[in-house]
């Protein structure tokens, strides 16, 4: 249902009359520019339906129906495909960005997992190198101790 017209009081601006019509009232006006169609052609939702209701606010303070056309020239049941809400451009862009963000988060999680695995390998290698360095230091100390003991024994022998 659409508000087809609205008449207001010139004194205080309150609504005096309204005409409501079927969504399929009238026919779609084609908008063409100098170089052809301006808009992407879409299936027409208007079918020239005459169904409407006209109400007026009378002096007693009540709304009164002054005209009523019940007959529609189209089926009133809307197929599920037609009832599907179409997204505007902003909503589509939000969906695209949300999907992109979700994909980036997955990629980030995969990179983090790989980085953690690499850090673990580096830590293991670092521990192994530390043990090898410790063994080398211990071997050097032992060698120096043996060398020192050998020099003493040679000096004692002389």
Buried (B, 14 or more C-beta within 10 A) or exposed (E): EEEBEEEEEEEEEEEBBBBBBBBBBBEEEEEEEEEEEEEEEEEEEBBEBBBBBBBBBEEEEEEEEEEEBEEBEBEEEEEEEEEEEEEEEEEEEEEEEEEEEEEEEEEEEEEEEEEEEEEEEEEEEEEEEEEEEEEEEEEEEEEEEEEEEEEEEEEEEE
